[in-house]
Amino acid sequence: MLVAPRLSIFCSARLLALLCGITFATSESPAAEAPLWKKLDHWEVRVDASLNFGCFIVTSYSKGTAIRIGFDQKNMGAYIILGNGAWRSLENGKQYVLTMQFDEEVPWKGPALATDMGLVIKFSKANFLVEFARKQNLSIWYGNRLVTRLPLTGSKDATNEMVVCQRKIDAAKNATPSDPFAQRTPSDPFSSAAQSAPVQLDPFRQ
């Protein structure tokens, strides 16, 4: 779990396919395609059915790094996944403690689990997602070694749309016990009527 001191707390085609279009695989259900909700510039908003229809955003960069961040509705949390095809020394199942800093903000630090999809970090602090949306750059260290520095161009619009996606998906699930993707009705989050509804852009404002 990511913690912040103030709170006392790879890109191969295969990797990009895993992050962009594949759901988490479990022993009960194999990996499957994650439906596309919306494309915003170089970001994609998708839905992972294996996480109880959790929405996520994903993008990749010219030096091979891909990043995915989203909601885990199955475990009522959130996560970020980082990957790069050049990170061949990563050992599946091993934890790597990463430090992540948005612009000049106080860094976040926590364990990342190495998987086929990349390094998976779970978090529950809303401020982490707020900083991801509002800041310009994300720097990541492993120990004293800089792993990568990623520009977050367009992250605000992408994050807002991910929140919109999740709200509509959740509303559709509450409106009908069936699969929210099964039919195009007013409660279906993929219907034109549903997508035209106004939403609050800042989900963390109190």
Secondary structure by P-SEA (a helix, b strand, c coil): ccccccccccccaaaaaaacccccccccccbbbbbbccccccbbbbbbcccccccccccccccbbbbbbbccccccccbbbbbbcccccccccbbbbbbbbccccbbbbbbbbbccccbbbbbccaaaaaaaacccbbbbbccccccccccccaaaaaaaaaaaaaaaaaaaaaaccccccccccccccccccccccccccccccc
